[in-house]
Amino acid sequence: MKTHHYDLHDKKYKGPVPEHVFKAPEKTLTYDFLFERIEKKRGPAVPQDLKPYIKHLVGRCLEIAILRAASPDVPADLTPLQTVSERAQKARKAIDQVVKALEAMAQAAKAPEAIDRDVKALEAMDSVKWFPLLWTRYGGKRDPSTDFLKGQADAEADLVILDRASSLLKDLASDAKRRRDEWSRQRQNTGDLSRQAFVMILAEAWLFATGRLPGGSNDPDKNPFLALVGAAWKDWHGAGADVPSFFSQAKTAAVALQNAPSWMPPRWADINDWPGFEMIRARLMSSRSVLGTTTPTK
């Protein structure tokens, strides 16, 4: 089974993932921790069905967690998002002003002297919003060959485009502001972003392996998920590394995953390399749909 996406024989490889994670994931502390929980009587347990896949799960989990932690998917500078939001708002206002000007033209166009003899029927219509566009873009010297019906269709299509552009810019402005606010709060609430990225991947693996979310205790002796994170941290930084507190990051991960299906492997797991897993997944789906998929670790 494939365990990495790097050529470790290439001496130019200077990535953050330790070589032993690629070459021997079964010799990591993370692997030992999960393997010991197979059919464990107390606390979250790994089902026997997943035993053949633990090596691959651990290898990919450590690889992705370390890579995400080394380069978390959060911009270092949030200023561009603020700029996008502000400029989208300005652009939307500009389009709305153009539409209002066209509407004013529609009112002026109702005067007999302003209406071409071919379009006098417009006076009897309820709405002539598209008429100024017809008059401005498709009439007169611009395109003498344009007949009235074709010009009307083109003008109506243009009006729809303007309306959609205004809606898109409105959404873009609000979404850019929302993302900026989310990332700002994330920085304030979870501290080190690289640690949050690290913990999130481990939480996804934990949910799949045990069917349980990270627990609520800040004591690794009482919260096996925190013990797992500590083992993974040492697999990355060395067995003698000090393990910081990951309690706040674990809480954030638990909230993010509370509605995630525990029978489905994480998206980064490369399940195509897992022979025979489809049958196992069906059994997991059946058993965990009864037990529930959002039960926190005890």
Secondary structure as UniProt FT lines:
FT   TURN            8..9
FT   TURN            11..12
FT   HELIX           19..23
FT   HELIX           25..27
FT   HELIX           29..35
FT   TURN            36..37
FT   HELIX           48..53
FT   HELIX           54..70
FT   HELIX           79..108
FT   TURN            109..110
FT   HELIX           112..114
FT   HELIX           117..124
FT   TURN            129..130
FT   HELIX           131..133
FT   HELIX           134..138
FT   TURN            140..141
FT   TURN            144..145
FT   HELIX           148..190
FT   HELIX           193..210
FT   TURN            220..222
FT   HELIX           224..237
FT   TURN            239..240
FT   HELIX           247..256
FT   TURN            257..259
FT   TURN            262..263
FT   TURN            267..268
FT   HELIX           271..273
FT   TURN            275..276
FT   HELIX           277..291
//
